[in-house]
């Protein structure tokens, strides 16, 4: 109750500087009761100002900033534009426009703030952050260099230096910059988030989890951190904690599409029966089916024929019939008998798995992307990380042992979905990324 009273008292103040506003957010997002009270206060003030309250203009900046805090961007823009002109209004608008990826508008407001007497360093760092957000790294570099005098005192400067290093591929340098930012400001949310992201790239899941948890412990919602933390919890099988993170996002942004999809996946996963013995048996079976045909003692002629038909594994070979092999150009009786003899020695036969996701070789060759038919080995050996997938999708592929684009496109949709924790969201993302380079997953029609 005391926290709720303090929240109301702070909210009633006409002007909120950065320090007081930070305290307001900390109280507002402390728990569900406080957050509900915060939204009620915002709604009541909105109604009061809309009804023609005499001091409406002086409260508009506060109301717009509060709407921004709960990610109601339309209302935030409406009230910030109603507030009296000044550097604080312009810088708040710049942050709002940047969050909406309206970069030209953000830069315009930063210029306004500078012309209205706003703090020069703050304006320039906001400008650099906007340039980084829209990918204009070359424009941000000189601003950071010229502002280096605040390196020892500004967490934001060190964070932005880290962003520039990260954009240039200097990941270890970037991590050091984020760590310096956190030494200056222990709860700098963006530095925590990017440090967690880099730890994940370095394969240090324990550090990544800790940094995401630190982000999540902040009193106000940091959406991307909560979603990535939910993914890590789900990967560890901690569905309850994953769902809590996503519900925190949805409490602030009820229509957030990724949070909605991920929560749906998690709730579905909780209802699935997971038979470890069955999964282990399936994995052993898959390992046998994935043995490359190059491991068998076949003639060069037979191997080349199978390669041209996109038959790479024992499983591929067992799914094709004698008739389909002989129907392929240049595949003769000699190669057929050689392959049959090899399989017979192992108690196997051509076509014995024809009922399982069979792909006739002639159809597979006809349907294969042009890049494969042309033997684009560079594309096929490209790591799946080059597809710029989300943390969730990338981890799913790592668990499946799919490391290259070539390995990925030889996998079908059902095979991906059969993997534990692999949902439709990740599948859709992977299909979209492959489509951008004119590739697709293996068809089983």
C-alpha positions as CSV (number, residue, x, y, z in Angstrom):
1,X,0.0,0.0,0.0
2,X,2.9,2.4,0.9
3,X,4.4,1.9,-2.6
4,X,1.1,2.7,-4.2
5,X,0.8,5.9,-2.2
6,X,4.3,6.9,-3.1
7,X,3.5,6.2,-6.7
8,X,0.4,8.5,-6.6
9,X,2.4,11.2,-4.9
10,X,5.2,11.2,-7.5
11,X,2.7,11.0,-10.3
12,X,0.9,14.1,-9.2
13,X,4.1,16.2,-9.6
14,X,3.7,18.6,-12.5
15,X,7.2,18.2,-13.8
16,X,9.4,15.1,-13.6
17,X,13.1,15.3,-14.2
18,X,15.0,12.2,-15.3
19,X,15.8,11.1,-11.8
20,X,12.3,11.4,-10.5
21,X,10.8,9.8,-13.6
22,X,13.2,6.8,-13.1
23,X,11.8,6.5,-9.5
24,X,8.3,6.7,-10.9
25,X,9.0,3.8,-13.3
26,X,10.6,1.7,-10.6
27,X,7.6,2.0,-8.4
28,X,5.1,1.6,-11.3
29,X,6.6,-1.7,-12.5
30,X,7.4,-3.1,-9.1
31,X,4.5,-5.5,-9.1
32,X,1.1,-6.2,-10.7
33,X,-0.8,-4.1,-8.3
34,X,1.5,-1.0,-8.8
35,X,1.4,-1.4,-12.6
36,X,-2.4,-1.6,-12.6
37,X,-2.5,1.5,-10.4
38,X,0.0,3.3,-12.8
39,X,-2.2,2.6,-15.8
40,X,-5.3,3.8,-13.9
41,X,-3.5,7.1,-13.0
42,X,-2.5,7.6,-16.6
43,X,-6.0,7.0,-17.8
44,X,-7.5,9.4,-15.2
45,X,-5.0,12.1,-16.1
46,X,-5.7,11.6,-19.8
47,X,-9.4,12.0,-19.2
48,X,-8.8,15.1,-17.1
49,X,-6.6,16.8,-19.6
50,X,-8.9,15.9,-22.5
51,X,-11.8,17.4,-20.6
52,X,-10.1,20.8,-20.6
53,X,-8.2,20.9,-17.4
54,X,-6.6,24.4,-17.1
55,X,-3.1,23.2,-16.5
56,X,-3.3,20.6,-19.3
57,X,-0.3,21.8,-21.2
58,X,2.0,21.6,-18.2
59,X,1.1,18.0,-17.6
60,X,1.2,16.9,-21.2
61,X,5.0,16.1,-21.2
62,X,4.6,13.9,-18.1
63,X,1.6,12.1,-19.6
64,X,3.3,11.5,-23.0
65,X,6.4,10.1,-21.2
66,X,4.2,7.7,-19.1
67,X,2.4,6.5,-22.2
68,X,5.8,5.8,-23.8
69,X,6.9,3.8,-20.7
70,X,3.9,1.5,-21.2
71,X,4.6,1.3,-25.0
72,X,1.4,3.1,-26.1
73,X,3.3,4.9,-28.8
74,X,0.2,6.6,-30.4
75,X,-0.9,8.2,-27.2
76,X,2.7,9.1,-26.2
77,X,3.2,11.0,-29.5
78,X,-0.2,12.7,-29.2
79,X,0.6,14.2,-25.7
80,X,4.3,14.9,-26.3
81,X,3.3,17.0,-29.3
82,X,0.8,18.8,-27.1
83,X,3.5,19.7,-24.5
84,X,5.2,23.1,-24.5
85,X,8.2,23.3,-26.8
86,X,11.6,22.8,-25.2
87,X,14.6,20.5,-25.2
88,X,13.1,17.9,-22.8
89,X,10.0,17.5,-25.1
90,X,12.2,17.2,-28.2
91,X,14.5,14.7,-26.7
92,X,11.6,12.6,-25.4
93,X,10.0,12.7,-28.8
94,X,13.4,11.7,-30.3
95,X,13.5,8.6,-28.1
96,X,9.9,7.8,-29.0
97,X,10.5,8.1,-32.8
98,X,13.6,6.0,-32.5
99,X,11.7,3.3,-30.8
100,X,9.2,3.4,-33.7
101,X,12.1,3.4,-36.2
102,X,11.1,6.8,-37.5
103,X,14.7,7.9,-37.7
104,X,14.3,11.1,-39.8
105,X,11.8,12.4,-37.2
106,X,14.1,11.5,-34.4
107,X,17.0,13.4,-35.9
108,X,14.8,16.4,-36.5
109,X,13.8,16.5,-32.8
110,X,17.4,16.2,-31.7
111,X,18.3,19.2,-33.8
112,X,15.3,21.0,-32.2
113,X,16.6,20.2,-28.7
114,X,20.1,21.4,-29.6
115,X,18.7,24.7,-31.0
116,X,16.6,25.1,-27.9
117,X,19.6,25.0,-25.5
118,X,19.6,21.3,-24.7
119,X,22.7,19.7,-23.2
120,X,25.2,19.3,-26.1
121,X,26.6,16.0,-25.0
122,X,23.2,14.4,-24.4
123,X,22.0,15.6,-27.8
124,X,25.1,14.3,-29.6
125,X,24.9,10.9,-27.9
126,X,21.2,10.7,-28.9
127,X,22.2,11.5,-32.4
128,X,24.8,8.8,-32.5
129,X,22.4,6.3,-31.0
130,X,19.9,7.1,-33.7
131,X,22.5,6.7,-36.5
132,X,23.5,3.3,-35.0
133,X,19.8,2.2,-34.9
134,X,19.3,3.0,-38.6
135,X,22.6,1.4,-39.6
136,X,24.5,4.6,-40.4
137,X,27.6,3.5,-38.6
138,X,30.0,5.9,-40.5
139,X,27.9,8.9,-39.3
140,X,28.0,7.8,-35.7
141,X,31.7,7.2,-35.5
142,X,32.9,10.8,-35.5
143,X,30.3,11.8,-33.0
144,X,31.6,9.2,-30.5
145,X,35.2,10.2,-31.2
146,X,34.4,13.8,-30.6
147,X,32.6,13.0,-27.3
148,X,35.3,10.9,-25.9
149,X,35.9,13.4,-23.1
150,X,32.9,11.8,-21.2
151,X,34.3,8.3,-21.5
152,X,35.2,8.0,-17.8
153,X,31.8,9.3,-16.6
154,X,29.1,8.4,-19.1
155,X,27.7,4.9,-19.2
156,X,25.8,5.8,-22.3
157,X,29.0,6.8,-24.2
158,X,30.6,3.4,-23.4
159,X,27.4,1.6,-24.4
160,X,27.4,3.4,-27.8
161,X,31.1,2.7,-28.3
162,X,30.2,-1.0,-27.7
163,X,27.5,-0.8,-30.3
164,X,29.9,0.6,-32.9
165,X,32.5,-2.1,-32.1
166,X,29.8,-4.8,-32.3
167,X,28.7,-3.4,-35.7
168,X,32.3,-3.6,-36.9
169,X,32.6,-7.3,-35.8
170,X,34.9,-6.5,-32.9
171,X,32.9,-8.5,-30.4
172,X,35.4,-8.8,-27.6
173,X,36.0,-5.0,-27.6
174,X,32.3,-4.5,-27.6
175,X,31.9,-6.7,-24.6
176,X,34.5,-4.7,-22.7
177,X,32.7,-1.4,-23.5
178,X,29.4,-2.8,-22.2
179,X,31.1,-3.9,-19.0
180,X,32.5,-0.4,-18.6
181,X,29.0,1.0,-19.1
182,X,27.7,-1.3,-16.3
183,X,30.5,-0.3,-14.0
184,X,29.3,3.3,-14.3
185,X,25.6,2.4,-14.3
186,X,24.9,-1.0,-12.8
187,X,21.4,-1.2,-14.3
188,X,22.0,0.1,-17.8
189,X,19.4,-2.1,-19.6
190,X,20.8,-1.9,-23.1
191,X,24.3,-2.7,-22.0
192,X,23.0,-5.7,-20.1
193,X,21.0,-6.9,-23.1
194,X,23.9,-6.6,-25.6
195,X,26.3,-8.2,-23.2
196,X,23.9,-11.1,-22.8
197,X,23.6,-11.4,-26.6
198,X,27.3,-11.5,-27.0
199,X,27.7,-14.1,-24.3
200,X,25.2,-16.2,-26.2
201,X,27.2,-15.8,-29.4
202,X,30.4,-16.8,-27.5
203,X,28.6,-20.0,-26.3
204,X,28.6,-18.9,-22.7
205,X,25.0,-19.7,-21.9
206,X,25.5,-19.3,-18.2
207,X,26.7,-15.7,-18.5
208,X,24.0,-15.0,-21.1
209,X,21.3,-16.3,-18.8
210,X,22.6,-14.2,-15.8
211,X,22.7,-11.0,-17.9
212,X,19.2,-11.6,-19.2
213,X,18.0,-12.3,-15.7
214,X,19.6,-9.0,-14.6
215,X,17.6,-7.3,-17.3
216,X,14.4,-9.0,-16.3
217,X,15.0,-8.0,-12.6
218,X,14.7,-4.3,-13.6
219,X,11.5,-2.8,-12.4
220,X,10.3,-1.8,-15.8
221,X,9.7,-4.2,-18.7
222,X,12.6,-4.6,-21.2
223,X,10.8,-6.5,-23.9
224,X,13.6,-8.1,-26.0
225,X,15.5,-9.2,-22.9
226,X,12.3,-10.9,-21.5
227,X,11.6,-12.7,-24.7
228,X,15.2,-14.0,-25.1
229,X,15.2,-15.0,-21.5
230,X,11.9,-16.9,-22.1
231,X,13.6,-18.8,-25.0
232,X,16.5,-19.8,-22.7
233,X,14.2,-21.0,-20.0
234,X,12.2,-23.0,-22.5
235,X,15.4,-24.6,-23.9
236,X,16.1,-25.7,-20.3
237,X,12.6,-27.1,-19.9
238,X,11.6,-24.4,-17.4
239,X,8.3,-23.6,-19.0
240,X,6.8,-21.9,-16.0
241,X,9.5,-19.3,-15.8
242,X,9.4,-18.8,-19.6
243,X,5.7,-18.2,-19.4
244,X,6.1,-15.6,-16.6
245,X,8.6,-13.6,-18.8
246,X,6.2,-13.6,-21.7
247,X,3.2,-12.6,-19.6
248,X,5.2,-9.7,-18.3
249,X,5.6,-8.5,-21.9
250,X,2.0,-9.0,-22.6
251,X,0.9,-7.2,-19.5
252,X,2.4,-4.1,-21.0
253,X,1.9,-4.9,-24.7
254,X,-1.1,-7.2,-25.0
255,X,-0.8,-7.5,-28.8
256,X,3.0,-8.1,-29.0
257,X,3.1,-10.7,-31.8
258,X,6.3,-12.6,-30.8
259,X,5.3,-12.8,-27.2
260,X,1.9,-14.1,-28.2
261,X,3.4,-16.8,-30.5
262,X,6.1,-17.9,-28.0
263,X,3.6,-18.2,-25.2
264,X,1.4,-20.3,-27.3
265,X,4.3,-22.6,-28.2
266,X,5.3,-22.9,-24.5
267,X,1.8,-23.7,-23.4
268,X,1.6,-26.3,-26.2
269,X,5.0,-27.8,-25.1
270,X,3.8,-28.1,-21.5
271,X,0.9,-30.3,-22.7
272,X,3.1,-32.6,-24.9
273,X,4.1,-36.1,-23.6
274,X,7.9,-36.6,-23.9
275,X,9.1,-40.2,-23.9
276,X,12.8,-40.1,-23.4
277,X,13.3,-43.8,-24.3
278,X,11.4,-43.3,-27.5
279,X,13.4,-40.2,-28.3
280,X,16.7,-42.0,-27.7
281,X,15.7,-44.9,-29.9
282,X,14.6,-42.5,-32.6
283,X,18.0,-40.7,-32.4
284,X,19.9,-44.0,-32.7
285,X,17.8,-44.9,-35.8
286,X,18.3,-41.4,-37.3
287,X,22.1,-41.8,-36.8
288,X,22.1,-45.0,-38.8
289,X,19.9,-43.4,-41.5
290,X,22.3,-40.4,-41.7
291,X,25.4,-42.5,-42.5
292,X,26.8,-41.0,-45.7
293,X,26.8,-43.3,-48.8
294,X,30.5,-42.3,-49.2
295,X,31.2,-44.5,-46.2
296,X,30.3,-47.6,-48.1
297,X,32.6,-49.5,-50.5
298,X,31.1,-48.5,-53.8
299,X,32.8,-47.8,-57.1
300,X,33.5,-44.2,-58.2
301,X,30.8,-44.6,-60.9
302,X,28.1,-45.7,-58.5
303,X,29.0,-42.9,-56.0
304,X,28.9,-40.3,-58.7
305,X,25.5,-41.5,-59.9
306,X,24.1,-41.3,-56.4
307,X,25.6,-37.8,-55.9
308,X,24.0,-36.5,-59.1
309,X,20.6,-37.9,-57.9
310,X,21.0,-36.0,-54.5
311,X,21.2,-39.4,-52.6
312,X,23.6,-38.6,-49.8
313,X,22.7,-40.9,-46.9
314,X,21.7,-44.5,-46.2
315,X,18.2,-43.3,-45.5
316,X,18.0,-41.6,-48.9
317,X,19.1,-44.9,-50.5
318,X,16.5,-47.0,-48.7
319,X,13.7,-44.7,-49.7
320,X,14.3,-45.2,-53.4
321,X,13.3,-48.1,-55.6
322,X,15.2,-50.1,-58.3
323,X,12.9,-48.7,-61.0
324,X,13.5,-45.1,-59.9
325,X,17.3,-45.7,-60.0
326,X,17.2,-47.2,-63.4
327,X,15.1,-44.4,-64.7
328,X,17.8,-41.9,-64.0
329,X,20.1,-41.1,-67.0
330,X,23.4,-43.0,-67.0
331,X,22.4,-45.3,-64.1
332,X,23.0,-48.9,-65.3
333,X,22.5,-52.4,-64.2
334,X,26.1,-52.7,-63.1
335,X,25.8,-49.9,-60.5
336,X,22.4,-51.2,-59.4
337,X,23.7,-54.7,-58.7
338,X,26.7,-53.3,-56.9
339,X,24.4,-51.2,-54.6
340,X,22.0,-54.1,-54.0
341,X,24.8,-56.5,-53.1
342,X,26.2,-53.9,-50.6
343,X,22.8,-53.5,-49.0
344,X,22.1,-57.3,-48.9
345,X,25.3,-57.8,-46.9
346,X,23.8,-55.5,-44.2
347,X,20.3,-57.1,-44.3
348,X,18.9,-54.1,-46.1
349,X,17.1,-53.6,-49.5
350,X,16.3,-50.8,-51.9
351,X,12.8,-49.2,-51.3
352,X,12.3,-50.8,-47.9
353,X,11.6,-47.3,-46.5
354,X,9.6,-46.1,-49.5
355,X,6.6,-45.3,-47.2
356,X,8.7,-42.8,-45.2
357,X,8.9,-39.3,-46.6
358,X,9.9,-40.7,-49.9
359,X,11.3,-38.3,-52.6
360,X,11.7,-39.9,-56.0
361,X,15.2,-39.0,-57.2
362,X,14.0,-37.7,-60.5
363,X,11.5,-35.4,-58.8
364,X,14.1,-34.3,-56.2
365,X,16.5,-33.4,-59.0
366,X,13.8,-31.5,-60.9
367,X,12.7,-29.6,-57.8
368,X,16.2,-28.7,-56.5
369,X,17.0,-25.0,-56.5
370,X,19.2,-23.8,-59.4
371,X,22.0,-23.0,-57.1
372,X,22.3,-26.6,-56.0
373,X,22.1,-28.0,-59.6
374,X,25.0,-25.7,-60.5
375,X,27.0,-27.0,-57.6
376,X,27.2,-23.8,-55.6
377,X,29.4,-25.4,-52.9
378,X,30.1,-22.0,-51.3
379,X,26.4,-21.5,-50.6
380,X,25.9,-25.1,-49.4
381,X,28.8,-24.9,-46.9
382,X,27.8,-21.5,-45.6
383,X,27.0,-21.7,-41.8
384,X,23.4,-21.4,-40.8
385,X,24.5,-18.4,-38.6
386,X,24.8,-16.5,-41.8
387,X,21.0,-16.6,-42.2
388,X,20.7,-14.1,-39.3
389,X,18.2,-16.3,-37.3
390,X,16.8,-15.5,-33.9
391,X,18.4,-17.0,-30.8
392,X,15.5,-19.4,-30.5
393,X,15.8,-20.7,-34.1
394,X,19.6,-20.9,-34.0
395,X,19.6,-23.0,-30.8
396,X,17.0,-25.3,-32.3
397,X,19.3,-26.0,-35.3
398,X,22.3,-26.4,-33.0
399,X,20.5,-29.1,-31.1
400,X,19.7,-30.9,-34.3
401,X,23.3,-30.7,-35.4
402,X,22.4,-28.7,-38.5
403,X,25.4,-26.4,-39.0
404,X,25.4,-25.6,-42.7
405,X,22.8,-24.3,-45.2
406,X,23.3,-27.6,-47.2
407,X,22.4,-29.7,-44.2
408,X,19.4,-27.5,-43.5
409,X,17.8,-27.7,-46.9
410,X,18.2,-31.5,-46.9
411,X,15.8,-31.5,-43.9
412,X,12.0,-31.5,-44.2
413,X,9.4,-29.6,-42.2
414,X,8.2,-32.6,-40.3
415,X,11.7,-33.6,-39.3
416,X,12.3,-30.1,-37.8
417,X,8.9,-30.1,-36.0
418,X,9.6,-33.5,-34.6
419,X,12.4,-32.0,-32.5
420,X,11.6,-31.1,-28.9
421,X,10.8,-27.4,-28.5
422,X,10.9,-26.7,-32.2
423,X,7.7,-24.8,-33.0
424,X,5.9,-23.2,-35.9
425,X,7.4,-19.8,-35.1
426,X,11.0,-21.0,-35.7
427,X,9.9,-23.0,-38.8
428,X,8.3,-19.9,-40.4
429,X,11.4,-17.9,-39.7
430,X,13.8,-20.4,-41.2
431,X,11.6,-20.8,-44.3
432,X,11.5,-17.0,-44.7
433,X,15.3,-16.8,-44.5
434,X,15.9,-19.6,-46.9
435,X,13.3,-18.1,-49.3
436,X,15.4,-14.8,-49.3
437,X,18.3,-16.8,-51.0
438,X,16.0,-18.8,-53.3
439,X,16.2,-22.0,-51.2
440,X,13.7,-24.2,-49.4
441,X,13.5,-27.1,-47.0
442,X,13.3,-30.6,-48.5
443,X,9.9,-31.4,-49.9
444,X,8.2,-34.7,-48.9
445,X,5.2,-34.5,-51.3
